[in-house]
Amino acid sequence: MAKYLILIYGDEQQWAAMSPAQWQEFHAAHGAFAAAAGAGLRAGAELQPTATATTLRPDPDGRLGITDGPFLETKEVLGGFYLLEAADLDEAISLARRLPEVSVGHSGVEIRPVLERE
């Protein structure tokens, strides 16, 4: 079985504007995804807003710089993830299609194979 990281991106302002009923629908869809993935679902979490992020990177002199917020300014931000074991990419795609973020205009899902070195 291969491992895939499913990254969920979207517009934080759009997510913040969702009604309780819309959130309930989203959570139900994520529950259906988790049920379909079964034991192959290894981990997953919704992330705090980007305003709570801390970024580490070297400054021009090679010293560690610590800044508040994400590395890049962008409208689409990483909002959550799942770590999934699946037989192949086709199975990972089939499962990821169940996520509500693939059917709303301000969101998207990225699937990346996990590199496993021996």
C-alpha positions as a Markdown table, in Angstrom:
| # | Residue | x | y | z |
|---|---|---|---|---|
| 1 | Met | 0.0 | 0.0 | 0.0 |
| 2 | Ala | 1.2 | 3.5 | -0.9 |
| 3 | Lys | 0.8 | 6.5 | 1.3 |
| 4 | Tyr | -0.7 | 9.8 | 0.1 |
| 5 | Leu | -1.0 | 13.1 | 1.7 |
| 6 | Ile | -4.3 | 14.8 | 0.8 |
| 7 | Leu | -3.9 | 18.6 | 1.2 |
| 8 | Ile | -7.0 | 20.7 | 1.4 |
| 9 | Tyr | -6.8 | 24.3 | 0.3 |
| 10 | Gly | -9.3 | 27.1 | 0.2 |
| 11 | Asp | -10.2 | 30.7 | 0.9 |
| 12 | Glu | -10.2 | 31.3 | 4.7 |
| 13 | Gln | -12.7 | 34.1 | 4.3 |
| 14 | Gln | -15.1 | 31.9 | 2.5 |
| 15 | Trp | -14.8 | 29.2 | 5.1 |
| 16 | Ala | -15.3 | 31.7 | 7.9 |
| 17 | Ala | -18.5 | 32.9 | 6.2 |
| 18 | Met | -20.1 | 29.5 | 6.1 |
| 19 | Ser | -23.3 | 29.0 | 8.1 |
| 20 | Pro | -23.6 | 26.4 | 10.8 |
| 21 | Ala | -25.7 | 24.3 | 8.4 |
| 22 | Gln | -23.0 | 24.5 | 5.7 |
| 23 | Trp | -20.4 | 23.4 | 8.3 |
| 24 | Gln | -22.6 | 20.5 | 9.3 |
| 25 | Glu | -22.8 | 19.4 | 5.6 |
| 26 | Phe | -19.0 | 19.7 | 5.3 |
| 27 | His | -18.4 | 17.7 | 8.5 |
| 28 | Ala | -20.8 | 15.0 | 7.3 |
| 29 | Ala | -19.0 | 14.8 | 4.0 |
| 30 | His | -15.7 | 14.4 | 5.8 |
| 31 | Gly | -17.2 | 11.7 | 8.0 |
| 32 | Ala | -18.3 | 9.9 | 4.8 |
| 33 | Phe | -14.8 | 10.2 | 3.4 |
| 34 | Ala | -13.3 | 8.8 | 6.6 |
| 35 | Ala | -15.8 | 5.9 | 6.7 |
| 36 | Ala | -15.0 | 5.1 | 3.0 |
| 37 | Ala | -11.2 | 5.2 | 3.7 |
| 38 | Gly | -11.6 | 3.0 | 6.7 |
| 39 | Ala | -8.3 | 1.6 | 8.2 |
| 40 | Gly | -6.4 | 3.3 | 5.4 |
| 41 | Leu | -7.0 | 6.7 | 7.0 |
| 42 | Arg | -3.9 | 7.2 | 9.1 |
| 43 | Ala | -4.3 | 10.8 | 10.3 |
| 44 | Gly | -6.1 | 14.0 | 9.5 |
| 45 | Ala | -6.8 | 17.4 | 11.0 |
| 46 | Glu | -8.3 | 20.8 | 10.3 |
| 47 | Leu | -5.7 | 23.5 | 10.8 |
| 48 | Gln | -6.0 | 26.8 | 12.7 |
| 49 | Pro | -6.2 | 29.9 | 10.6 |
| 50 | Thr | -3.0 | 31.2 | 8.9 |
| 51 | Ala | -2.9 | 34.1 | 11.3 |
| 52 | Thr | -1.8 | 31.6 | 14.0 |
| 53 | Ala | 1.1 | 30.2 | 11.8 |
| 54 | Thr | 4.8 | 30.8 | 12.5 |
| 55 | Thr | 7.3 | 30.5 | 9.6 |
| 56 | Leu | 11.0 | 29.7 | 10.1 |
| 57 | Arg | 13.5 | 30.6 | 7.3 |
| 58 | Pro | 17.0 | 31.8 | 7.0 |
| 59 | Asp | 17.7 | 35.5 | 6.6 |
| 60 | Pro | 20.3 | 36.7 | 4.0 |
| 61 | Asp | 23.1 | 36.2 | 6.5 |
| 62 | Gly | 22.0 | 32.6 | 7.2 |
| 63 | Arg | 20.5 | 33.3 | 10.7 |
| 64 | Leu | 17.2 | 31.9 | 11.5 |
| 65 | Gly | 14.3 | 34.2 | 11.0 |
| 66 | Ile | 11.0 | 33.7 | 12.7 |
| 67 | Thr | 7.9 | 35.5 | 11.4 |
| 68 | Asp | 4.2 | 35.4 | 12.1 |
| 69 | Gly | 1.9 | 34.0 | 9.5 |
| 70 | Pro | 2.5 | 31.8 | 6.4 |
| 71 | Phe | 5.5 | 32.0 | 4.1 |
| 72 | Leu | 3.5 | 33.3 | 1.1 |
| 73 | Glu | 0.7 | 35.8 | 0.8 |
| 74 | Thr | -2.1 | 34.0 | -1.1 |
| 75 | Lys | -5.8 | 33.7 | -1.1 |
| 76 | Glu | -5.8 | 29.9 | -1.1 |
| 77 | Val | -4.3 | 28.5 | 2.1 |
| 78 | Leu | -3.8 | 25.1 | 3.5 |
| 79 | Gly | -6.7 | 24.3 | 5.7 |
| 80 | Gly | -6.3 | 20.7 | 6.6 |
| 81 | Phe | -4.9 | 17.3 | 5.6 |
| 82 | Tyr | -5.3 | 13.6 | 5.6 |
| 83 | Leu | -2.7 | 10.9 | 5.5 |
| 84 | Leu | -4.1 | 8.0 | 3.6 |
| 85 | Glu | -2.9 | 4.5 | 2.6 |
| 86 | Ala | -4.3 | 3.4 | -0.7 |
| 87 | Ala | -3.5 | 0.7 | -3.2 |
| 88 | Asp | -2.6 | 3.3 | -5.8 |
| 89 | Leu | -3.3 | 6.9 | -7.0 |
| 90 | Asp | -6.6 | 5.9 | -8.6 |
| 91 | Glu | -7.9 | 4.7 | -5.2 |
| 92 | Ala | -6.7 | 7.9 | -3.5 |
| 93 | Ile | -8.4 | 10.0 | -6.2 |
| 94 | Ser | -11.6 | 8.0 | -5.8 |
| 95 | Leu | -11.7 | 8.6 | -2.1 |
| 96 | Ala | -10.7 | 12.3 | -2.3 |
| 97 | Arg | -13.6 | 12.9 | -4.7 |
| 98 | Arg | -15.8 | 12.5 | -1.6 |
| 99 | Leu | -14.4 | 15.6 | 0.0 |
| 100 | Pro | -16.7 | 18.6 | -0.2 |
| 101 | Glu | -13.8 | 20.9 | -1.1 |
| 102 | Val | -13.6 | 19.4 | -4.6 |
| 103 | Ser | -17.0 | 20.7 | -5.5 |
| 104 | Val | -16.9 | 24.3 | -4.2 |
| 105 | Gly | -15.3 | 27.1 | -6.2 |
| 106 | His | -13.0 | 28.5 | -3.6 |
| 107 | Ser | -11.3 | 25.2 | -2.5 |
| 108 | Gly | -9.3 | 22.4 | -3.9 |
| 109 | Val | -7.6 | 19.2 | -3.0 |
| 110 | Glu | -4.0 | 18.2 | -3.7 |
| 111 | Ile | -2.9 | 14.6 | -3.5 |
| 112 | Arg | 0.8 | 13.9 | -3.1 |
| 113 | Pro | 2.5 | 10.6 | -2.8 |
| 114 | Val | 4.6 | 10.2 | 0.4 |
| 115 | Leu | 8.2 | 9.4 | -0.4 |
| 116 | Glu | 9.4 | 6.5 | 1.6 |
| 117 | Arg | 13.1 | 5.9 | 1.7 |
| 118 | Glu | 14.6 | 2.7 | 2.8 |
